[in-house]
Amino acid sequence: MGKRLFRATVIVSAMTLLSRLLGFVRDMLIARLFGADVATDAFFVAFKIPNLLRRLFSEGAFSHALIPAMEQYWHDKTALREFIGKTAGTLAAWALLMTTLAMALAPVLVLIIAPGFAWQGEQYDLTVTALRGMLPFGFCIVMVAYAGSVQNLHNHYVIPALTPILLNVCMIYAALRIAPQLDIPIMALTWGCARQALCNCSFKYPVLCA
C-alpha cells in the first residue's frame, strides 16, 4: 500500500508541476499575442463559468463523493459496473440539461458575471458568443471529471492527471496556429477549450469502460 501511495503521489505531483509550467507558458503567449483589449477581456469573462466547473468537479469532489457510495458495491463487480453506468447516465442528463439552459441564458449570465459589459455593445456580444462556444467544454469537463474519479478509485492515475496538461497544450496550439487565421484571433482559444474536452473524453472513457 505504501508503494502504491508513493507512486500515485509522484505521478500526480509531476503532472501538476508540468501543468503549472505549461499554464505559465500559456499565459505569457496570450499576453504576448493578444494583449489587453476588448476581445481578450471578453474571452476571460466568458471562460470564468466553464473554468469554475473545472475547478469544482476536477479537484477531487467526485472522488470524495464516490468512495462512500461505492463501498457497498466494491465486492460485486457486476453491481459496481451497473452503479457506475447509471450514475454516469444520470449525471450526463443533468449536465446536458444545465448546459443547454446556460447556452440559452448566456446573455443573462454575462450580465451577472460582468454587468459593466451591458454598456459595451460589441464586447457584450463577443462575450456571449465566446461563452456559448465554451459551455460544451463545461459539460465535457463534468463527465471527464467523473470518469477520472472512477479511474482513480481503480488505481489509474496517469490519464486523469493529464487533463489540465491537455487544456494548456490545446490552448497554446490554438493561440499559435489557429488564431492568425481568424478575424477575431482570441476566439481561437474557445476552439482550444473545445478540442481539449474532446481529447479528454477520447482518452478517459475507453479506460473507464475497459
FENMO-V485028 format. One record per backbone hydrogen bond with DSSP energy under -0.5 kcal/mol. CO is the residue of the C=O (numbers start at 1). NH is the residue of the N-H. E is the energy in kcal/mol with one decimal. If there is no record, write none. Layout:
# FENMO-V485028
co = (CO,CO)
nh = (NH,NH)
e = (E,E)
This chain:
# FENMO-V485028
co = (1,2,3,4,5,6,7,8,9,10,11,12,13,14,15,16,17,18,19,20,21,22,23,24,25,26,27,28,29,30,30,35,37,38,39,40,41,42,43,44,45,46,46,47,48,49,50,51,52,53,54,55,57,60,61,62,63,64,65,66,67,70,70,71,73,76,77,78,79,80,81,82,83,84,85,86,87,88,89,90,91,92,93,94,95,96,97,98,99,100,101,103,105,105,106,107,108,109,110,114,115,116,117,119,120,121,122,123,124,125,126,127,128,129,130,131,132,134,134,135,136,137,138,139,140,141,142,143,144,145,146,147,148,149,150,151,151,152,155,157,158,159,160,162,163,164,165,166,167,168,169,170,171,172,173,173,174,174,178,179,183,184,185,186,187,187,188,189,190,191,192,193,194,195,196,197,198,199,200,201,203,204,205,206,207)
nh = (5,6,7,8,9,10,11,12,13,14,15,16,17,18,19,20,21,22,23,24,25,26,27,28,29,30,31,32,33,34,35,37,41,42,43,44,45,46,47,48,48,49,50,51,52,53,54,55,56,57,58,59,62,64,65,66,67,68,69,70,71,73,74,74,76,80,81,82,83,84,85,86,87,88,89,90,91,92,93,94,95,96,97,98,99,100,101,102,103,104,105,106,108,109,110,111,112,113,114,117,118,119,120,121,124,125,126,127,128,129,130,131,132,133,134,135,136,137,138,139,140,141,142,143,144,145,146,147,148,149,150,151,152,153,154,154,156,155,157,161,162,162,163,166,167,168,169,170,171,172,173,174,175,176,177,178,178,179,181,182,185,187,188,189,190,191,192,193,194,195,196,197,198,199,200,201,202,203,204,205,207,208,209,210,210)
e = (-2.4,-2.4,-2.7,-2.4,-2.4,-2.4,-2.3,-2.5,-2.4,-2.5,-2.4,-2.3,-2.4,-2.3,-2.3,-2.3,-2.1,-2.5,-2.5,-1.9,-2.0,-2.9,-2.5,-2.1,-2.4,-2.5,-2.3,-2.3,-3.3,-2.3,-1.0,-0.7,-2.2,-2.0,-2.2,-2.2,-2.1,-2.2,-2.2,-0.6,-0.9,-0.6,-0.6,-2.0,-2.0,-1.8,-1.9,-2.2,-2.5,-2.6,-2.2,-0.6,-0.7,-2.2,-1.6,-2.7,-2.1,-0.6,-1.0,-2.7,-0.9,-1.4,-0.8,-0.8,-1.8,-2.5,-2.5,-2.1,-2.5,-2.5,-2.6,-2.5,-2.4,-2.5,-2.3,-2.5,-2.6,-2.6,-2.1,-2.2,-2.8,-2.5,-2.2,-2.6,-2.2,-2.5,-2.4,-2.4,-2.3,-2.0,-2.2,-0.9,-0.6,-2.3,-2.4,-1.5,-1.7,-2.5,-2.4,-1.9,-1.4,-1.1,-2.0,-0.6,-3.2,-2.4,-2.2,-2.2,-2.2,-2.2,-2.5,-2.6,-2.3,-1.7,-1.4,-1.6,-0.5,-0.9,-1.1,-1.7,-2.4,-2.3,-1.9,-1.8,-3.0,-2.6,-1.8,-2.4,-2.9,-2.0,-2.1,-2.1,-2.3,-2.0,-1.0,-0.6,-2.8,-1.9,-0.6,-1.7,-0.8,-1.1,-1.1,-2.3,-1.6,-1.8,-2.5,-2.7,-2.1,-2.4,-2.6,-2.4,-2.2,-2.0,-3.1,-0.7,-0.8,-2.6,-1.7,-1.8,-0.6,-1.9,-2.1,-1.7,-0.8,-1.0,-1.9,-2.0,-2.0,-2.8,-2.1,-2.0,-2.0,-2.2,-2.5,-2.1,-2.2,-1.9,-2.9,-1.8,-0.6,-2.3,-2.2,-0.6,-0.6)
